[in-house]
Amino acid sequence: MLTTTTTVQRKFPAGPDGLQIGDQAGIARMVIPFQIALAGVTDADILTDYTPGFAGQIVKVDFAVSVAVTTGSKLSTLAVHIGAVATTGGVLALTSANCTPKGAVVAGTTITALNVFAATDTISIVASSTTAFIEGAGWIMLQLLASQ
């Protein structure tokens, strides 16, 4: 018996980095990583006005630790915004305890609403309730789903 598979490819406009987004079987997902040093986090924007350049929705946010936090009692809450409006969910609660060891992944809360963006909308990540970190670094990984 011979089984065949058909793959559908669709190209979206290139983003600022020139990358194209491929679409397989009607699903176009991508993860956009943003590197941050935790010692530089204050109660302000971590990322300001990133424009993906295509319409879609934010489906998930995680933080992957690249340099472990070793000083106790440090924390910050990061929230994803489209324009000036926070998504419902998509909050990263970073703490000394969950930002160790190197390689740990901290999952954001489940995103349930206010997560749809247009091609010209901007995405920001905003920190609040920060107790200054002394060390530590990692990648905020924003998972996007392009509109069909």
Backbone torsions as a table, in degrees:
resi	resn	phi	psi	omega
1	MET	NA	132.9	-179.6
2	LEU	-106.7	128.0	178.3
3	THR	-111.7	134.1	177.6
4	THR	-118.6	151.1	178.5
5	THR	-127.0	135.4	176.3
6	THR	-105.9	129.7	177.5
7	THR	-111.6	129.7	178.6
8	VAL	-98.9	129.1	177.4
9	GLN	-114.2	135.3	177.9
10	ARG	-137.8	140.1	179.7
11	LYS	-108.8	137.9	175.4
12	PHE	-103.5	161.8	178.1
13	PRO	-56.2	143.9	179.8
14	ALA	-67.0	140.9	176.7
15	GLY	-80.6	-173.0	-176.9
16	PRO	-63.3	-22.5	179.1
17	ASP	-91.4	0.7	177.2
18	GLY	82.3	2.6	-178.5
19	LEU	-78.9	142.5	173.9
20	GLN	-96.3	150.7	177.9
21	ILE	-105.2	123.4	178.1
22	GLY	-89.6	156.5	-179.2
23	ASP	-126.8	127.3	179.2
24	GLN	-123.9	125.5	178.9
25	ALA	54.4	37.9	174.7
26	GLY	81.2	6.4	-179.3
27	ILE	-120.4	124.4	178.1
28	ALA	-121.2	100.4	179.6
29	ARG	-116.4	147.8	173.2
30	MET	-148.1	152.9	175.3
31	VAL	-112.6	125.9	178.3
32	ILE	-108.3	114.7	-179.9
33	PRO	-91.7	140.0	176.1
34	PHE	-126.5	117.7	-178.7
35	GLN	-83.0	136.8	176.3
36	ILE	-137.5	146.9	169.3
37	ALA	-96.1	121.5	-174.6
38	LEU	-64.1	-28.1	178.6
39	ALA	-63.8	-21.8	179.3
40	GLY	-90.6	-0.9	-177.6
41	VAL	-78.5	126.0	173.2
42	THR	-129.0	174.7	178.6
43	ASP	-73.3	77.1	-177.8
44	ALA	-163.7	-175.8	177.5
45	ASP	-64.9	134.2	170.4
46	ILE	-90.6	-36.5	176.8
47	LEU	-135.1	129.7	-178.0
48	THR	-119.3	122.3	169.3
49	ASP	54.7	52.8	171.9
50	TYR	-80.7	126.8	178.8
51	THR	-106.8	111.3	179.9
52	PRO	-64.1	-30.5	178.6
53	GLY	89.0	7.7	175.6
54	PHE	-146.9	160.1	178.4
55	ALA	-84.4	147.5	178.9
56	GLY	176.4	-154.4	177.7
57	GLN	-143.8	151.6	174.7
58	ILE	-86.8	124.6	-175.4
59	VAL	-110.7	-20.2	-175.8
60	LYS	-165.4	150.5	173.1
61	VAL	-139.9	135.3	178.0
62	ASP	-136.3	167.0	174.7
63	PHE	-128.9	123.8	178.2
64	ALA	-106.4	123.8	-175.9
65	VAL	-78.3	124.9	175.8
66	SER	-106.7	-26.3	173.4
67	VAL	-133.1	120.1	-175.0
68	ALA	-66.6	149.0	172.4
69	VAL	-88.6	129.5	-177.9
70	THR	-115.9	-12.8	178.0
71	THR	-91.2	128.9	-176.9
72	GLY	-74.5	166.3	172.8
73	SER	62.8	36.3	176.1
74	LYS	-113.7	146.0	179.5
75	LEU	-162.2	160.2	172.4
76	SER	-158.7	146.2	176.9
77	THR	-110.3	123.0	-179.8
78	LEU	-109.5	132.8	-179.7
79	ALA	-123.7	143.1	178.8
80	VAL	-91.2	134.7	179.1
81	HIS	-124.9	144.4	167.6
82	ILE	-110.6	118.0	-168.3
83	GLY	61.6	-128.5	179.9
84	ALA	-101.8	8.2	-174.5
85	VAL	-106.8	125.3	178.2
86	ALA	-71.4	142.3	172.8
87	THR	-68.3	157.2	173.2
88	THR	-84.7	111.5	-170.5
89	GLY	88.2	-170.3	-178.3
90	GLY	77.2	29.5	-179.3
91	VAL	-100.5	129.9	175.0
92	LEU	-101.9	119.5	176.2
93	ALA	-101.7	96.2	-178.3
94	LEU	-91.2	129.2	-179.8
95	THR	-134.7	165.1	175.3
96	SER	-57.0	-39.5	-176.4
97	ALA	-69.1	-40.2	-176.3
98	ASN	-93.1	-3.2	177.0
99	CYS	-101.5	31.9	172.9
100	THR	-149.2	142.0	4.7
101	PRO	-85.6	178.9	172.3
102	LYS	-55.5	135.3	-179.3
103	GLY	97.7	-12.4	178.1
104	ALA	-64.5	148.6	176.2
105	VAL	-120.1	125.1	177.6
106	VAL	-101.7	119.7	-179.4
107	ALA	-83.8	139.4	172.4
108	GLY	-76.6	164.1	175.9
109	THR	-67.3	156.2	-178.4
110	THR	-61.8	131.5	178.1
111	ILE	-86.2	123.6	-174.6
112	THR	-118.6	-17.3	-177.8
113	ALA	-166.7	171.9	178.9
114	LEU	55.0	38.3	-174.7
115	ASN	-118.2	9.7	-178.8
116	VAL	-95.0	134.3	-180.0
117	PHE	-129.1	152.1	175.6
118	ALA	-92.8	170.0	-177.3
119	ALA	-59.7	-26.9	-178.3
120	THR	-101.6	-1.6	178.7
121	ASP	-70.5	158.1	178.7
122	THR	-113.6	152.0	178.5
123	ILE	-117.8	134.7	176.7
124	SER	-129.6	157.5	173.3
125	ILE	-124.6	124.0	-171.5
126	VAL	-119.0	131.3	178.0
127	ALA	-94.4	146.5	174.7
128	SER	-149.0	168.9	178.5
129	SER	50.4	41.7	-174.9
130	THR	-86.6	129.9	166.1
131	THR	-107.6	114.1	-167.0
132	ALA	-50.3	124.9	173.5
133	PHE	-74.8	149.9	176.4
134	ILE	-93.9	-35.2	-177.8
135	GLU	-149.1	179.6	178.1
136	GLY	108.1	150.6	178.8
137	ALA	-157.9	166.1	177.7
138	GLY	178.1	-169.9	-176.7
139	TRP	-119.1	123.9	168.2
140	ILE	-82.1	123.1	-178.3
141	MET	-111.3	109.9	-176.9
142	LEU	-99.7	117.8	179.9
143	GLN	-97.6	123.7	-178.0
144	LEU	-115.2	148.6	174.2
145	LEU	-120.2	116.6	-179.7
146	ALA	-72.4	145.3	176.4
147	SER	-70.4	151.8	-179.5
148	GLN	-94.1	NA	NA
